[in-house]
Amino acid sequence: MAMSKEERAREDWIYENEPHINGLTEGQFDRLPPDERDRHCQILMQVPATVLGYWKTCDLSVCRRAKQCRGFLSKAQIERGGYNRAYPPCTGPGGRRQGEMLKALDECEHLFDAQMHPLLGKRKSGA
């Protein structure tokens, strides 16, 4: 069944105005370059990685010092392949922890604000 003009306009408004991820609307997110989209997804997936305690055995010292996931895939990891670009490096090559993280993400909804900003790991402002 085809949408009416009003229904289509409403769908377009939602696409351009409702929060989607990290304070971006779906339209803004879709217009980002692929590397920036991946980075926003990695920020989102750092929350379940933190909750699951992956920072305790992380190869990145920044994560261990902060006692939470702060990792992003390096250019070398991206070029080498085998990593899912939407996940932090603690997910591992081939996404071996991906299932655990998705399950934990469902249980972590209370750790996000209304615009899907993670409440864990707020960065200090540079002021």
C-alpha positions as CSV (number, residue, x, y, z in Angstrom):
1,M,0.0,0.0,0.0
2,A,1.4,3.4,-1.0
3,M,1.9,6.1,1.6
4,S,-0.1,9.3,1.4
5,K,1.8,12.6,1.0
6,E,1.2,13.4,4.7
7,E,2.6,10.0,5.8
8,R,5.6,10.4,3.6
9,A,6.2,13.9,5.0
10,R,6.0,12.6,8.6
11,E,8.5,9.8,7.8
12,D,10.9,12.4,6.3
13,W,10.5,14.6,9.3
14,I,11.3,11.7,11.7
15,Y,14.3,10.7,9.6
16,E,15.7,14.3,9.7
17,N,14.7,15.3,13.3
18,E,14.5,12.5,15.8
19,P,17.7,11.5,17.6
20,H,19.3,8.3,16.3
21,I,22.8,7.8,17.7
22,N,25.2,10.1,19.7
23,G,22.9,13.0,19.3
24,L,22.7,12.7,15.5
25,T,19.5,12.2,13.6
26,E,19.3,9.2,11.2
27,G,19.7,11.6,8.2
28,Q,22.8,13.3,9.7
29,F,24.3,9.9,10.5
30,D,23.7,8.5,7.0
31,R,25.4,11.6,5.5
32,L,28.6,11.1,7.5
33,P,31.6,9.6,5.8
34,P,32.0,5.8,6.5
35,D,34.9,6.3,8.9
36,E,33.0,8.8,11.1
37,R,29.9,6.5,11.1
38,D,32.1,3.6,12.3
39,R,33.6,5.8,15.0
40,H,30.1,6.8,16.3
41,C,29.1,3.1,16.4
42,Q,32.3,2.2,18.2
43,I,31.5,4.9,20.8
44,L,28.1,3.3,21.3
45,M,29.6,-0.2,21.6
46,Q,32.2,0.9,24.2
47,V,29.3,0.9,26.7
48,P,28.7,-2.9,26.6
49,A,32.4,-3.6,26.4
50,T,32.8,-1.6,29.6
51,V,29.9,-3.3,31.3
52,L,31.3,-6.7,30.3
53,G,34.7,-5.7,31.8
54,Y,36.8,-6.1,28.6
55,W,38.9,-3.2,29.7
56,K,40.5,-5.4,32.3
57,T,42.4,-7.4,29.7
58,C,42.5,-4.9,26.9
59,D,45.7,-4.4,25.0
60,L,45.2,-0.6,25.1
61,S,46.6,1.0,28.2
62,V,44.1,3.9,27.8
63,C,41.3,1.5,28.6
64,R,43.0,-0.1,31.5
65,R,43.9,3.3,33.1
66,A,40.3,4.6,32.6
67,K,38.8,1.4,33.8
68,Q,36.4,1.5,30.9
69,C,36.5,0.9,27.2
70,R,37.9,3.8,25.3
71,G,39.4,2.0,22.4
72,F,39.0,2.6,18.7
73,L,40.3,0.5,15.8
74,S,43.6,1.6,14.5
75,K,44.3,2.2,10.8
76,A,46.4,-0.9,10.8
77,Q,43.6,-3.0,12.2
78,I,41.2,-1.6,9.7
79,E,43.6,-2.2,6.8
80,R,44.5,-5.7,7.9
81,G,40.8,-6.6,8.0
82,G,39.1,-9.2,10.1
83,Y,37.6,-6.6,12.6
84,N,34.1,-5.4,12.4
85,R,34.5,-1.7,12.0
86,A,31.5,-0.8,14.1
87,Y,33.0,-2.4,17.3
88,P,36.0,-1.4,19.4
89,P,39.1,-3.6,19.1
90,C,38.4,-5.6,22.2
91,T,35.7,-7.4,20.2
92,G,38.5,-9.2,18.6
93,P,39.3,-10.3,15.0
94,G,36.4,-12.1,13.5
95,G,34.0,-10.5,16.0
96,R,34.4,-13.3,18.5
97,R,32.8,-11.3,21.3
98,Q,30.2,-9.6,19.1
99,G,27.3,-11.7,20.2
100,E,28.0,-11.1,23.9
101,M,28.2,-7.3,23.3
102,L,24.9,-7.2,21.4
103,K,23.2,-9.1,24.2
104,A,24.7,-6.7,26.8
105,L,23.7,-3.7,24.7
106,D,20.1,-4.6,25.1
107,E,20.6,-4.7,28.9
108,C,22.5,-1.3,28.9
109,E,19.7,1.0,27.7
110,H,19.7,2.8,31.1
111,L,23.3,3.9,30.4
112,F,22.2,6.1,27.5
113,D,20.5,9.4,27.5
114,A,17.5,10.3,25.3
115,Q,19.7,11.1,22.3
116,M,21.7,7.8,22.6
117,H,24.8,9.5,24.1
118,P,26.6,7.0,26.3
119,L,26.4,8.1,30.0
120,L,29.5,6.0,30.7
121,G,32.8,7.5,29.8
122,K,31.9,11.1,29.5
123,R,35.0,12.9,28.4
124,K,36.3,15.9,30.3
125,S,35.9,19.1,28.4
126,G,39.1,20.8,27.3
127,A,38.1,24.1,29.1
